[in-house]
Amino acid sequence: MPHPHMLGLLRAACLGVSASLAIPFAVPDALAQQGAATPSPTMNTIRQRGALICGVDVGVPGFATQDNQGRWRGLDISYCRAIAAAVLGDADKVRYVPTTAAARFTVLQAGEIDVLIRDSTLTFNRDVQLRLMPVTVNFYAGQGFLVRKALNVSSARDLDGATMCVLTGATLELNIADFARSTGKRIGTLLFEKADEAVAAMESGRCDGYTDDTGSLAGMRSTLRTPDDWVVLPEVISKEPLGVHARDGDEGWRQVLYWVDAALKSGEEYGITKANAAQLRSSSNDPFIRRILGVEGDFGTLLGLPNDWGFKALSAVGNYGEIYEEFFGPKALNLPRGQNNLYNKGGLHYPLPFR
């Protein structure tokens, strides 16, 4: 390998810069240590503790709810389980911490949870002002309105003078204010800490409807006493890319979270399912499948994980399509995939390649 100063001279020559003015191009330490995982204090803490602490919603069907036995279920819960399987080799080694919209980011900043996977929108202010790390999107949504059919409205533009129940601590109230201002409408808000409190107020007539992201609206409608009395209006008034948040400053942990998400989506892309992962691991000749499942390449070593981390994650929860089908599909909330399909099926999910 040429000396770093020679690299600087070669680079200067290619750019047409005088060699006397060229700044030596130093090779970063990271390049000198190719193959070494980025150290992750968060992952070290998780391993010492023996469990992942995952911040989730207090209860939204589709994303995170508890069944009659107290077991957590949902899209976000499956992500927590996949991460635990990849890092600890056991999807059950998760401690779930329910967080309200108002408290969720404070809990993450304070180090009370390792990761926040709670139907939370990735935004500029949460990245730059709150200094959190927006890792990846696991659900594309937009803010919509669930209203009583008796209002006889067919559009969000017909809500002039209406009052909507809204969760505090989210971007929902700002989005309504922006929508009302841009359309010249008056839409009032009634604020609540928890979704179940807001829905109860809506059903009792204290407000005319409830507003949230479209995935949450589908879930909330299914819990109402008479779901057929309510309708989700067709418009969405905002972009709500929901996903995974971590604390700033731990790049190794961000990489693990990002690539677990990519493995779940790539699993769907390459036909790896919860049922066939083991069989494909032993028989597939497809290089992408073999890399995802840890048969070849050092994609675990590079993350500070065992090389079979992708296999463990997919074996524990299935691929992204399977997870969506279980919690949002026809036998669940009957919410069409739409934007949440893979890129090759008209959606927005586009996992980066394992190579």
C-alpha positions, 0 to 999 in steps of 0.5 A: 500500500502506498504511504499516506503522503503518496496517496495525497500526491496521487489524489492531487494529481488526479484533481489537477492540483499542484503537488506542493499544495496537496494535503496529505490524505490520511487513511482513517483508523477504521480502514486500517482495522477493517473487519473490526466491529464498531464498539457498542457500549449499549450492546455490552450493557445488554449482554451484561444484563442478559436482556434487552430493554425495549421502549414500546407503546402503552397499548395500540393494536397492531403495534404493541398490545398485551393479550389475556396472558399478559404477553406482548404482541405486535409489529414493534414487539416483533422488532424487539424480539428480533433484536434480542434474538440477534444480540442475545440468541433468545427472542424472549430475553426482552423487558418491555417498558410501556411509554406515553407519547409525552415521556418516550424520548425522555425515557430513552435519553435517560438510558432507562431503555436501550431502544425505542420502538413505539409507533414514533415518527422520525423527524428533523427535531427529534434527530437534531434538537433532541439529539436522538438517532433515527435508525430506520422506518418500520411502518409508513403512515400518515395522520388521519381522522377517525370520526363518528359516521353520524357527523355525515362528513366524507372529507377532513375538509368538512371538519370545520368547527369539530373538536378532535381528541389528540395525544399530547407530546406528539406531532399530531396537534401541530399537524392539525394546526398546520392543516387548519391554517392551510385550509382556513378551517377551525379544528379544536383539540382535546389533549390526553396522555394515553390513547385509551383515555382519548378513545373513551372521551371520543366514545362519550361524546366529548369530542367528534373524533380521534386523530393519529397515524393511519396504522394506529387508527385501524387498531383503535377502531377495532377496539371500539364498542361499535366499530361500524359507527365510526369511519376513517376519513380518506385523507392523510394530512402528514407524512409519518414514517414510524420507526426505531430510535436510539440515543446519539453516540453509539454507532455500533448499536445503530448498525445492529438495529439498522441491519436487523431491520434490513434482514427482516425485509430482505428475508421477505425479498428472498423468500426466507420465512420463519418456517423455511429459514433452517432448510434454506440455511443448509441447502440454498446456493443463493449468495444473498440468502447465505449471507443473510443467514450467516452461512458465508461472509463475516456479516456478524463479526463486522457487527460484533455478533455471531454470524448466524444473527440474521438466521436467529432473528428470522427464525424467531419472528419471521420476515417483515411480510409475515409480521405485517400479515399477522398484525395488520393483515386480513385476519387482524386489522385488515389494513392493506400493505400499500406503502408498507410493501417492498419496493418491488411490489409498489411499496417504499421498503427498500432494504440495502443489500448484504454484500 
